[in-house]
Structures are given as C-alpha cells and as structure tokens.
C-alpha cells in the first residue's frame, strides 16, 4: 500500500526558503560545459595528486576544487586538482566536518 504525505498549509503564510544565499559562494558550472571541462582536465592530468605525493600511481576519477566553491574558490583550472575516488571522499568528508565561513 502506498503512503501519501500529508501537507499542512497555514492560512496567510507563504513558503520561505530557509537556505540563505552565501554571498561569497562561486556559482558552479554544470551540464555539458562542466562535462567537457572535466574530460579535458582529466585527459591532461590523469593521476591522483595525493596518491602521487604518497609515492603511488593511481588513476584520477574526480576533478576536485582545491578551495571549495562555497568558500569563494574559483570554478576554473586554477582551482582544479585530479583525485582518485578515495582521496576525493576523504577530502570532502574533512571539509564537511570542518568549520564553514558563513
């Protein structure tokens, strides 16, 4: 049996977006433009930079923004690095648990 969500609307109220816009965040490139940039970047930088620093050779699968976009990092090649999935997950986890500037 399918359950239906109950939606309650109070008279005279309107929806308010609870997520405040981050004034220093950089807009993220998406869609086909991002996929082309990603492919070009990984073609020219195919190895995980963190694995290389540890003396290992691992294929990069992720294009990481060195400085987070929500912290004002640029969405261009000056802020990209190639990472393997494991290092990208670890970096993202440490960023999420770290302090936000907004």
FENNORPE-V796783 format. One record per pair of residues at least 12 apart in sequence whose C-alpha atoms are under 10 Angstrom apart, sorted by the first residue. I is the first residue (numbers start at 1). GAP is how many residues later the second one is. D is the distance in Angstrom with one decimal. If there is no record, write none. Layout:
i->[I I]
gap->[GAP GAP]
d->[D D]
//
This chain:
i->[20 21 21 22 22 22 22 22 23 23 23 23 24 24 24 24 24 24 24 25 25 25 25 25 25 25 25 26 26 26 26 26 26 26 26 27 27 27 27 27 27 28 28 28 28 28 29 29 34 37 37 37 38 38 38 38 38 38 38 39 39 41 41 41 41 41 41 42 42 42 42 42 42 42 42 43 44 45 45 45 45 45 45 45 46 46 46 46 46 46 46 46 46 46 47 47 47 47 47 47 47 47 48 48 48 48 48 48 48 48 48 48 48 48 49 49 49 49 49 50 50 50 50 50 50 51 51 51 51 52 58 58 58 59 59 59 59 60 60 60 60 60 60 60 60 61 61 61 61 61 61 62 62 62 62 62 62 62 62 62 62 63 63 63 63 63 63 63 63 63 64 64 64 64 64 64 64 64 64 64 65 65 65 65 65 65 65 66 66 66 66 66 66 67 67 67 68 68 70 70 70 71 71 71 72]
gap->[82 49 81 48 49 50 79 80 47 48 49 79 45 46 47 48 49 77 78 43 44 45 46 47 48 49 77 42 43 44 45 46 47 48 49 42 43 45 46 47 48 41 42 46 47 48 46 47 41 26 39 40 23 24 25 26 39 42 44 22 24 21 22 36 39 40 41 17 18 19 20 21 39 40 41 17 38 14 15 18 35 36 37 38 12 13 14 15 16 17 35 36 37 38 12 13 14 15 34 35 36 37 12 13 14 15 33 34 35 36 37 38 39 40 32 33 34 35 38 31 32 33 34 37 38 32 33 35 36 31 25 26 27 23 24 25 26 21 22 23 24 25 26 27 28 21 22 23 24 25 27 18 19 20 21 22 23 24 25 26 27 14 16 17 18 19 20 21 22 25 15 16 17 18 19 20 23 24 27 28 12 13 14 15 16 17 23 12 13 14 15 16 25 12 13 28 24 27 30 31 32 29 30 31 29]
d->[9.6 10.0 9.6 7.0 8.7 9.3 9.4 6.8 8.8 9.4 8.8 8.5 8.5 6.7 6.3 5.1 8.8 9.2 8.5 8.5 5.5 4.1 5.7 4.8 7.6 9.2 9.6 8.7 5.0 6.2 7.8 5.4 6.5 6.5 7.0 7.3 8.4 9.2 9.7 8.8 7.6 7.2 9.3 9.0 6.5 9.8 7.1 9.2 9.8 9.5 8.9 8.8 9.7 8.3 6.5 9.8 9.8 9.5 9.7 10.0 9.2 9.8 7.5 7.9 8.3 8.6 8.0 9.3 7.1 7.5 8.0 7.2 9.1 6.8 9.5 9.8 9.7 9.4 8.0 9.5 10.0 8.1 6.4 9.5 8.5 5.9 5.4 8.0 9.6 9.9 9.9 6.9 8.7 9.5 4.7 4.8 8.4 9.9 9.5 6.4 7.1 7.7 4.6 8.0 8.5 9.5 8.0 5.1 4.2 5.3 9.0 9.9 8.2 9.4 7.0 6.0 6.1 8.4 9.3 9.3 8.5 6.8 8.2 7.0 9.4 8.0 7.9 9.8 8.0 9.9 8.6 6.8 9.9 8.8 7.9 6.2 9.2 9.3 5.5 4.7 4.2 7.3 9.8 9.4 9.4 7.3 6.3 5.2 6.1 9.6 9.0 9.8 8.3 5.9 5.2 6.0 6.4 9.7 9.2 6.8 9.7 9.8 9.7 6.2 5.8 4.9 6.3 8.8 9.8 8.5 8.0 5.5 5.2 6.1 6.6 9.6 9.8 7.0 9.1 9.2 8.9 9.1 5.4 4.8 6.5 9.0 9.9 8.9 5.3 5.9 6.4 9.6 9.5 6.6 8.6 9.9 9.4 8.4 8.8 8.7 8.8 7.9 6.8 8.3 9.9]
//
